[in-house]
């Protein structure tokens, strides 16, 4: 059968013609998402699943865990984000990128391609669709390229700011309830059985890596917490790990500090303490860069912000 020839695609960024036409219904949410994908050139979109580089963190996990934790002043993080016109989440992802870059380099397995992190995103404002059940967690996931391929803490922060902005723009065009709908589609018993078969047969080793790790930033209270009359001085978050993604980094802000919790499959990361120590060093290096520039945007000293910007 003869194939009908098609014109060669244009080079460079393409525009998407989405203008409404009289008498034609407006495109649906998913249709608009498809139009956005078409409009983006390679490298401009949120990274797709199964496009992450393979590392030793991306195999089947066991039941054993290793943990590490640390704290950095939240005021330092906010000084950094104010100075570089970034978000708190950008600073966290940049410091995580630096820590992972150092950690993987020391293990002799730093890939040329940037790691891909799955960042949980709140969708509390999303409308409940017909496929969802009221009362379920209102969280979805955003994939973003980390800056493990960039040398230097300041350069990493500037690069992650742009990469996260791109991922947010793309993710914003997707249905907020898409992943949540899939999660409720299969019964829990089938999901549990599937996860067991997936891990027992080492299936993560036989397909491209979906994403490398989960990095989560959870805003916490800025006032003291107590338990049975005793003041809680620090709470260190520990998130879930999965087959194919055996490392989780979660940060939690609490009363002027940013608490970092790292949990990993012990087979993949026997000692995660170098990761949190490298995170601390990256934050310290960014603070030093702010001080060297005069403290604030364009060298003007500024007071740390107190808003909930994340």
C-alpha positions, -999 to +999 in steps of 0.1 A: +000+000+000+014+034-009+019+058+019+006+093+015+035+117+019+033+144+045+051+177+046+083+180+066+077+194+101+090+229+106+121+234+127+123+255+159+096+261+184+061+256+170+030+275+179-003+259+187-034+273+170-061+270+196-082+300+188-120+294+193-140+292+161-176+303+159-200+273+161-172+250+173-172+238+209-142+248+231-116+220+235-118+198+265-092+199+293-075+168+279-076+182+244-059+214+256-033+193+272-026+175+239-024+208+222+002+220+247+023+189+241+022+195+204+033+231+208+064+222+228+097+213+212+118+184+227+133+193+261+107+220+268+080+198+282+077+181+316+097+149+313+077+119+304+075+087+324+100+060+315+126+086+304+147+087+335+184+074+336+190+041+353+209+042+386+213+017+415+183+035+431+160+021+405+156-016+412+131-037+432+132-028+469+134-051+500+116-046+534+147-031+550+152+007+553+179+031+561+173+067+573+191+100+578+179+134+588+191+170+594+178+206+598+187+239+582+174+274+592+143+282+572+154+319+573+185+309+552+163+291+527+141+322+523+171+345+520+183+323+491+149+322+474+144+360+477+179+368+464+176+345+434+139+352+427+130+316+432+106+295+453+113+276+485+106+245+465+133+255+439+159+259+467+149+224+481+152+208+446+185+225+438+200+214+471+187+178+466+202+179+431+236+189+445+234+162+472+224+135+447+251+147+422+278+143+449+264+111+462+262+094+428+296+108+418+312+093+449+297+059+440+309+062+404+275+062+388+266+098+381+247+098+347+252+124+321+214+127+318+197+146+347+178+125+373+140+129+371+122+135+404+085+129+411+072+159+431+038+155+449+015+184+441-016+194+461-048+196+441-071+207+469-087+233+445-095+207+419-132+198+413-142+162+422-149+144+390-173+115+383-145+089+387-134+101+422-146+093+457-151+122+482-126+122+511-096+108+492-062+124+493-060+154+469-025+149+457-011+142+423+025+140+409+046+163+387+077+150+370+107+174+367+143+172+356+166+178+385+200+196+380+223+167+388+239+174+354+249+210+364+280+219+383+279+246+410+251+253+435+241+287+421+240+274+386+219+245+397+194+268+414+191+290+383+186+259+361+161+242+384+140+274+386+136+272+348+130+235+347+104+235+374+086+264+357+084+244+325+071+213+344+045+234+362+033+250+330+029+216+313+014+199+344-011+228+348-026+218+314-033+182+326-064+171+344-057+174+381-077+143+388-060+121+361-036+101+384-060+100+412-087+085+390-062+058+379-053+051+415-090+044+424-097+025+392-081-008+405-092-024+437-066-023+465-063-061+466-054-062+429-029-033+433-013-051+463-010-084+444+004-065+413+030-047+434+041-080+450+045-097+416+062-067+402+089-067+430+093-104+434+101-108+397+125-078+396+104-063+369+118-027+374+151-041+359+133-050+327+117-017+316+129+019+313+130+038+346+098+057+353+114+082+376+144+081+399+131+092+433+103+111+451+111+146+465+084+162+486+082+196+503+056+198+531+048+232+546+044+229+584+034+251+613+053+282+623+042+280+659+053+256+687+038+221+689+033+200+720+027+164+728+013+155+763+027+188+775+062+183+761+074+207+734+082+191+701+116+206+690+118+187+656+098+165+634+116+146+606+094+134+577+099+100+561+080+093+529+073+061+510+097+043+487+086+021+458+098-007+436+119+011+410+124+042+431+141+032+464+149+067+477+126+094+491+136+129+503+110+148+522+114+182+538+091+197+564+091+233+577+085+237+614+089+268+636+117+284+617+136+253+606+135+231+575+137+195+585+150+170+560+142+133+562+158+107+538+146+071+537+158+045+513+159+008+506+189-004+526+200-027+498+203+003+475+215+029+500+231+013+530+242+047+544+221+078+534+239+102+558+262+115+530+231+127+512+218+149+541+253+162+548+257+172+511+223+189+513+235+210+542+267+219+523+247+230+493+225+253+514+256+267+531+272+274+497+240+292+485+239+313+517+276+322+511+267+332+475+240+355+488+263+371+513+290+376+487+264+394+465+253+418+493+224+399+507+194+407+486+182+411+450+206+432+430+228+435+461+202+451+483+199+437+518+165+422+526+148+407+555+137+371+552+101+367+541+075+352+564+049+341+539+040+306+531+056+307+496+067+272+486 
